[in-house]
Amino acid sequence: ERTFEALPVTIKPGFRVYLSTSLPLSKIESELEPALLKRMRCVDLTISESGLQELILKEVLYFERERVDGQLARQVDIMYLQHQLHVAQEELMDKVVQTATSLLHDRTIREDAQES
């Protein structure tokens, strides 16, 4: 049992208090009793300039990833379609070269051209 302003206070064993302050850890250490500090777990969350840059970069990458992934998928689709077009052009040219008759009268060339 503890006292708070001369009043008895019962603290349950699982009770936790989380505090946040902009004071540096060294200032807190100079202000609080050493016995209290021994029972506390202090986490210094101050951040350096390079740490802040890294944190901001992670945030930017997180939000930009979806846009970049979409652009990459479109580029892959375009490359695939360009490849398919090239293959179709090569096949059509092979048929043109192998045709013994006039291109205007060859029904298979017209059909293949329309499919491509």
Secondary structure, DSSP 8 states (H G I E B T S, - for coil): -EEETTEEE---TT-------SS-HHHHHHHS-HHHHHH---------HHHHHHHHHHHHHHHHHHHHHHHHHHHHHHHHHHHHHHHHHHHHHHHHHH--S-TTT-HHHHHHHHH-
